[in-house]
Amino acid sequence: MYKTQAADTTIEAEKIWFELIGKMPIETRLMQYHRASIQSQQIWWNLFK
């Protein structure tokens, strides 16, 4: 029961997130995506140092 509840909240959060992203201009979306990819690269870099 707990697992399905957690999955439902994740799905709900994703729906909200996609709605927010859908309202963003494409430029903003690209910037956000670019920033996120830079951050993940930095995290990987720190892990493998």
DAJO-V516024 format. One record per pair of residues at least 6 apart in sequence whose C-alpha atoms are under 7 Angstrom apart, sorted by the first residue. I is the first residue (numbers start at 1). J is the second residue. If there is no record, write none. Layout:
[[I:J] [I:J]]
This chain:
[[21:29]]
